[in-house]
Amino acid sequence: MQDVLLSPIQISELLERIKQTIREELAAAQPVTLPADKKIEPHQYLTGKEVCRRLKITPPTLKVHVSSGLIRAYRLGRRKLYKVAEIDAALNPVNVGK
């Protein structure tokens, strides 16, 4: 196979120019940062056992709540996980009158 030159420049010099251009572009690029009040927190998840313990319910009751749509489950492989925020939101406040 023959090398085809498109310009009268050595391959080593062309590679060096490409590297230099890439370095300059990377140096000019500003890193993207979020403001302090916009931090993204990763979701915290609970297992079914942890949800049952937290809500003081049995696993069959948890299954009923998931089937009815009251609690949403997320599958990760074979595991079902539950978002902490959604579990807390599923709790309804009850007014106890005397």
N, C-alpha and C positions, 0 to 999 in steps of 0.2 A: 504494500500500500504506500502511496506517495502522500507526503504532507503538502497540502495546498495552502499557500500564503495568500491572504486577501489584501494585505498591505505590506509595504517594505519594512516590516518590523520583525525582530526576532521573537520566537515563541516565548522565550524566558522573559523578555521585556514586556510582552503583552500580558503574561500571567502576573507580573509584578504590578503593572498598571491596574489590572482588574482587582488584585488584592488591595491596592491602595484606595481605589474607589470604594470598595466595600467597607474598608476601615473608616473612611470619611463619612459615608452614609450612616454607619452604625453610631459613630460619635455624634452626628448631628441629630439623630433620633432621640426624642425626649421620652423617658420612661413614663408609662401611664400609671398615675397614682390616683387613688380615690381620696376625696376629702375625709377628714377625721370622723365626721358625722355620718358618713355613708359606708362604713366598714361592712363587709359582707361576712356574716357569721355562717359557718357551716351548720346544716341542720343536725340536730341531735336526735338520735333514734333510740328507741327502746325495743327490747325483745318482747314477745308475747308474755313471758313469765314476769318481766318487769312491769308491764302494763297491768297485769292481773294484780300484782302486789300493790301497785300505786293506787289502783281504783278499788281494791279489795273486792274483786270479783273472781269467779272461777273461769278456767279456759273455755268451757262451753258457753258461758255468758259472753265472753269476749267474741267468740265466733258468731253469736247471734247479733251482737252490735255491729260487727263487720258486715255480715250479710244484709242487715237492715240499712246500712249506709251511715250509721251514726259515727262510726270510727272507720278511717281508711287505712288499709294495710298496703305496704310497699314490699314487693318481692325482690330479694337480692339473692340470686341463685335459688337455693331451696328454702332459704329463710324468709320469714315474714317479719318486717320491721314496721314500727309505728313512730311517727314524728311526735316529739314531746309537745310542740305547740298545738298540734291538732288534738292530742289527748286532753290537754288543759282546756282547749276551746270546747270540747265535747261535754265538759262538766257544766251542768246548768245550775245556777243559783236557785235555792229554794227558800221561800219566805216561810218561816215557822211562826205562826201566830199563837198568842197565849190567850 
